[in-house]
C-alpha cells in the first residue's frame, strides 16, 4: 500500500512539474497563476520529501 501511495505522489509531482513548465512558458500568465503554481509545487515537494524520509526510515530499520 505504501508503495502505491509513493507512486501516486511521485506521479502527481511529475504532472504538476509538466504543467508548471508549460505555464511558465506562457507569456500571458494571469496574476493568480504563479501563486497557484507555487502552492501546487509546494504540495508536491512536501509529498515527495515525505516519501524520501519514510523510505530512509524503512531502509535504516532494515539495516538494523
N, C-alpha and C positions, 0 to 999 in steps of 0.2 A: 504494500500500500504506500509506504513512504517513497519508494522508487517512482510510483505513478505520480505522486504529488510533486516530487522533484522534477520529473519530466514536464509536467504541466507548467510549473514555474519557469523553467528554462525556455520552454516553447513560447510562453507568454512574453518573456523578456525579448526573445528574438523577433516576435511580431511587433512589439512596441518599438524596438530599435529600427526596424524597417520603416514603420510609419513615421517615426521622428525624423529619420534621414530624409524621407520623401518630403515632409513638410518643411524641413529646413532649406530645401532647395527651391521652395515656392516663394517667389518674390512678393506675393500678395498675402502674406500671413496677416490674420486679424490680430488685434491686441490680446485676445484671450487665448489664442492657440499656443503661444510659447509657454504660458502658465499651465495649460492642460498637459503639454508635453513634459514639462518639468515634473509635475505631480505624478504622471504615469511612470516616468523614468525612475523617480524616487521609489515608487511602489515596487517596481521590478527589481531595482537594486536591493531593496530590503529583503525581498523574497529570495533572491539569488545569494545574498550574504547569509541568510538563514540556512539555506541548503548547504553552503560551504561549511558553516560552523557545525551543523549537525553531522555532516559526513566526517569532519575532523574528529568529533567526539566518538563516533562509531569506530573509526579507524584506531583511535587511541585505546578504546576499550578492547578491541580485537587483539591488539599487541600485548595486552596485559595477561 
